[in-house]
Amino acid sequence: MRLEGTRSEIAAQLIDLEAGLRQLDLWSEVPPAAEALQSEQPFSLDSLEFEEWLQFIFLPTIYAVLDSGGTLPERCAIAPMAEETIGKKPLMTEALMVTLRDLDRLITEAD
C-alpha cells in the first residue's frame, strides 16, 4: 500500500514540476526535433536544454512508468543537475529546486 501512496506523491510532484517550469517560462509549446530526443548523452546535454529534457523526456517517462505500474528507477538524482543548469539562470528557481529534490527522494525511496 505504501508504494501506491508514494506513486501518488510522485504524480503530484510531477504536476508541480510542470507548473514550476511554466511559471518560470521554461515550458515549450513546440517539441524539439526528433533527432534531439534521441541523444545517448546523460540528460541529452548535447542536444537539449535541461528544462527541455525535463519536459520532453523525464516527465513523459515517469508518467508512463506510473501509468503502467512499471518499476521506477532505483535512484533519481536530477536536482544536482538542475542546480547546475536551471539554477544558474537569473530566475527565481528555489521552488522548482525543492520540487526536484522531493522527486529525487520519492523516486529513490520507492521500492
N, C-alpha and C positions, 0 to 999 in steps of 0.2 A: 504494500500500500504506500510505503514511503516513496518508492520510485515514481508512482503516479503523481504524488504531490510535488516532487522535485521537477517532473516534466511540466507540470502546470506553472511552477515558478519560473522555469526556463522560458516557457512560451510567453509569460508576462514580461520577462526581461527582453525578449526579442522584440516585442511591441514597443517597449521603452527605447530600445536601440534605434528602431526605425524613427520613432518620434524625435529622438535626440539628433539624429542625422538630419532630419527635415528642419528642425528648429535652427540648426547651425548652417542651414543652406548647403549641406553636403550631400543631399539626395539628388540623384539624377533621374529625370524622366526618360532619358534616352540611354539604352544599354550600350556598353562598349561593343566594338567589333567582335565577332565570334572568335577570331584569332587571339584577341587579348584575353579571352576567358579560358584559353587552352594552355596557358603558361604552366610550366612544371616547377617554376621557382616558388619558394615559400611566399605566401601571401600575394603571389603574382606580381611581385615588386618590379619586374622587368616590363610589365605591360599595363598595370592598373595602379591608380592611386589607392591608398589603403582603404579609404571610405568606399571606393568602388568595389574593392574586394569584399568588404563587409556586406554591401548591398546586393551584389550580384553573385557571390559565391557562398559566403558564410551563412547569411540569413536563409537562402533557399535550401542549403544543405541541411542545416539544423532543423528547419521546419519539416523537411522531408523525413528526417530520422524520427522526429516526434510523431508525425502523422502515421508513419508506418509501424511505429513501435520498435524500430530498429535500435541498434546499440549505439549509444553516444560515445564520442571519443573518450579514451581513458584519461587523457589530460588535455586541458584547454588553457592556453596562456596567450591570449590576444591583447590583453591590456598593456603589457610592456611595449608591444609593437605600436599600439595606438598612441601611447605616450611619446614615442619617438617620431611619430608621423603627425597625426592629427593634433596631438598635444603641443606641438611646436608652432602651430598656426596661430595667428593673432585672433583667436576666438575664445569665448568662454566655454571651455570643454570639460570642466570638472564633473558636471552631472553625467555627461557621456562616459567619462572615465570610470565613474562609480558603477554605472550600468555594466560596463565591460568587465570590471573586476568581479562584480556579482555573477556575471555569466561564467567567467573562468572558474569561480569557486563552485557554482552549482553543477556545471558540467563535469568538473573534475571529481566532485564528491558523489555524483550519481553512479550507483552500481546496479 
